[in-house]
Amino acid sequence: MNTKNRKSLQSAIDFLNKAKEIIEEIGKGEQEKFDNLSEGLQETEKGIKLEENAARLEWLVGEVDNIIYEIDEIIES
């Protein structure tokens, strides 16, 4: 792989890291909202949705990490 393509892939990693930060921040916010609900409200549709969203966003962070890892492997090869 040539230097130009490596730099382009590194730029992609930088963008993905920024996206990951945004996703993490929103996920933590959703989890905090859920955690601050009373037990009764946590069991409502709204509470369940907050918890599901937080879990899905956490999963997405892991997926972005996997993509970054794979791109980094390509750059290093």
URBEL-V117604 format. One record per helix or strand of 2 or more residues. SS is the DSSP state (hx for helix, st for strand). FROM is the first residue (numbers start at 1). TO is the last residue. Records with the same first field share a line. If there is no record, write none. Layout:
SS=FROM-TO + FROM-TO
//
This chain:
hx=3-35 + 39-42 + 45-76
//
